[in-house]
Amino acid sequence: MGVRTFTAVIAAERAGARLDRLIADLWPELSRKLAQRIIAAGGCYLDGRRRQVTASPAPAGGRLKVCVDPDQPFRTFRLEPSAILFEDDDLLVVDKPSGTPVALSATGQEGSVQLGVAEHLARAGVAHRPAVLHRLDQPTSGVLLFAKNEPTEKAVYELFRRSGIRKTYLALVHPAPARPEGRIEAAIARRVDRRNQYKVSRERGKASLTEFRRLAGGPDGMALLAVTPRTGRSHQIRVHLAWIGAPIVGDVLYGGAAHPAVFGLHARRLELPHPRTSRPAGFTAPVPAGWLAAFPWLESITDM
């Protein structure tokens, strides 16, 4: 069925009602209990802004929108201590799991790393609400950086703008690329015929550069690559590797072989000058346990 969207303009006689009661009254198929879950997850909007407090009063004339996917469960992401790679007064670096989005979707039903980090900071008494400084696609795992205060946030944004941050990914591909290493310079554009998908396009695309190096070969023509994106386009590594005939394992969107437990793209390392001290800092996320369980040959590789 997919995401269902409900919209209404709040009548004057309904002004002041709690959002959960209002939603249940307007749309009988959405019970009050379900409305509370929708609001808490982040699927309720008033005048275009997300509202996550069930007792919020409804304003007369306000534009109410509710998004929910009846086929999907409600999940939450709690940042566990084992997922924290580094934390000081300025930075929080986490190991994002595959399958969890960085930011909330329209429904919020999948949870998000950003919300889990915000709750972690709130429990520690940190008032700053963390912004998304950079993104990993939902199925991609690995290093994700957050700032714990506004000056650090601005400094990290500036580092990204000046390409002052280096990111290295591990990619499991099948088949292996023809060359053991190389540079992929191919402009990338959003596809107009498919939602949330991109392609190489010389006519409409933005300049994009990806470097790769083969670390090891596996059985049946697989390979493990170290990949460094020099630009930051959406789906860049996935599009570029597919374009040279080496799609990522599990990335069916771009021609990769389906896998029940593995999506073969992992943000392995992130390096930057620390925003406060300017000293070099580097953070490494462990190779996903699911990769090692599915492909034991990875255990013997030391150059990762």
N, C-alpha and C positions, 0 to 999 in steps of 0.2 A: 504493500500500500504506500509506503514512504511517508514523508513528512506531510502532515495536514496543518493548514494555517487557518485560524479563525480571526476575524477582524470585526470591530464594532466601534461606533462613536458613543461615548457614555452619556446617557440622557440625564437631564437635570435631576429627575426624581431618584436616580441611582447614585448621585454624588455622595461621597462619604462612605460608601459601602466598602468593606474589606475586599481585596482583590480576589481571594479564594472564593468567597461567597458570590461575588459578582460573576465570576467565570462560570460557576456551577449554575447560576440562575440563567445566564444568557445562553448557555449551551448544555442542555440536559445530559448529553452523552459524556460530558466531562464532570465526573463527580467532584464533590468538594475535596475529598482526599486526593484524587488525581490532580486537581488544580493546585493543591499545596505542593505536590511533588514537582509539577511543571514549573511553578514559581521558584522553588528552591533550586531546581536544576539550572534555571536561566532561560526558560522558554517563554517568558512573559515580558511584553514591552508596552510601555506607556509613552506615547508621543515619540516613538523611535528609540527610547532608552530602555535598557534592560532593567527590570525590577525583580528583586529576589527576596522581598519581605512580604509575607502573606498578609500581614495586617495593614499594609499600606492603604490609605484611603483613596478611593477612585475620584478623580476630579471631573466635574461636569464639562462636557465637550472634549474630554481627552480621547485620544485615539488608542484603543486597546488592540493589541495583537498577541495571539497565543500560538505557539508552534509546538507540535508534539508528533512523535512517530509511534503509532500504536503497536508496531511490530518490534520495537526495540526496548530493552530494559533500561532502567535508570541506574547508572553507575556513578561512583564517586572515586576520586583519586586522592589518596592520602600519602603524603610524602614521608616515606619511612627513613629512619636514620641510615640504613644500608644503601639508600639511593643518593645520599648526599656525598658528592665527591670532594667538595671544599666549601668552607664557609668562614668568613671573617666579618668585620664590621661593615664592609662595603659590597662584597660579592657573595652570591650563593650559586654553586654549580651543582647540577643534578644529573643523574643518569636516567634519561627519559626512557620508559619502556615502549616497545612497539605496540601500536594499537591505541594508545592514548593521545588525543590531540593536544597540541601546545595550548591553544586557546579554545574557549567554548564555541561550539557550533550553534546554529540557530536554535536548536532545542536544548542544548546543554546536557543531553541525556548520557553522553559518553564520559562526562566529567572532563577535567582538563588539568594539565600540569600547572598552568598559571594559577588556577584556583587553589590547587593543593599547596603551592608555594605561598600564596597569600595567607592561607590558614596557618601554615607553619610559622610564618613571620608574626602573625597576630598572636599565636600562642606564646611566642617569645617576647611579646611586648613591643614589636617593631611596628610603627604606625604606617610606614610606607606601603602602598599597594603596588606590587611589581608590575611593570609593563612587559610586553613581549619585545625583547631586544632583537631576537632573530628566531627563525622558525625551523622546525624539522617537520617533514610530512608526517601524517598520522601513523603510517606503518613503520617509519624510520625510528631507530633507537639511538641512544647515545648522549653525548655531552650537550647540555643546554645551560645557558648562562642567564642569571638574573641579577639585577642591582637591588641593593637594600636601602638606597636613599637617592634623592633626586640628583645631587651633583654627580654621583657615580653613573647614574642612568644617562645623563647628558654626555659624560665623558665616553661611555661605551658606544653610544650612538655615533659620536664623532669618530671614534676608531673604526667602526664599521663603514662610515661614509668615506673615510680616507683609505680603506682597505688595509687598516692597521692590525687586523685580526686574521690569523691563519687557521684554517680548519682542514683537518685530514679525516677522510672517511675510509672505511673498509667496505668493499663491494664484492659480493659473491656473484659471479656471472656465469652464464652458460649460453652459448659456447664462449671459449676464451677469445679475446681479441687477437687479430692476426699479428700484431706487433707486441713485443714485451713491454714497451712503454711508448708514450706519445702525448701529443697535445691535440685537443679537439677544439677547433675554432669554428663554431657554427651558430648563427643567430637563431634565437628561440622566440616563438610567438605563441600566444594562446590560440587554440583551435576554436573556430567559430561554429563548427558543427557538433562539437562534443563538450559537455560541461566539465570544467576543472581538468582539462587535458591540454597538453602543449605539444609543439612540434618544431622541427627545424624549418625555418622559413627565411630565405635570403631577402624576400621582398618586404615582409612586415616585421621581421624579428629584431630583437635587441642583441647587440654584440655579446657573445658568451664564450668563455674560455674555461676548459677543464683539462687538467693534467692527470695522467694515470701511470702507474707502474705495476707490473705483475709481481706479486710476492711469491706465489706458489701455484702449481697446477694440481688439480684434483682428478678423481676418476671421471670417466665418461665425458671428458672435455671441459670440465668446470675449471674455474680459476678464481683465485683471491687477488684482488687488486687494492692498492693504496691509491686513493683518489683525492686530488686537491682542486676544488673549484676556485678559480681566480675571479669570477664574477658571481653574483648572487641571484640568478634568475630562478623562478619557481620551477621545480621539478628538473633543474638543470642536469644533475648527474644522471638521473633516470633517462632523460631524453637523449643526452649525448651518448651514453653507452649503448642504448638501443639503436641509435643512428649508425654506429660503427659495427653493428651486428653482434653485440655482446650484452644482451639485456640482463637485468638483475634477476636473480632467482626469486620467485614469488611475486614479481611485479607484472601481473597479467595485464595491467593497464597499458604497458608499453612492450608487450610481446614476450615477457619472461614466462618461464615454465611455472605453473602453479605448484605451491608447496603447502602442506597443511599446517606447518609449524614455523616456517622461516620466511622472513622478508629480508633479503640479502643486502641491506644498506644500513650501515651503522656509523654514527658520528664518533670516531675513535678518539680524536684529540683536538683541543682548541688552545691556541697560544695567543697571548696579548701582553702588552706592558700593563702592569697593574695600575688602575686609574689613580690611586693615591700615591704610590711610591715610584711609579714608572719602571720598576724592576720587571724583568721578564717573568711571566707566569705561564705555566702550562698545565692542562687538566686532561686526564685520560680516563675514558670509560672502559671497563672490562669487556672483553668479547662476550656477546650474549651466550648464556648457558644453553639456550635452545639451538644455537649454531653448533656448539661442540657436541651436543647430544645427537644431532641429525647428521653431522659430518665429522666423524672422529679424526679424519686426516688433518683437520685444522690444529689438533693438539700438538703436532710436531713442528709447527711453524713458530719460529722464534722472532722473526723480523716483522712484528706487527705493532 
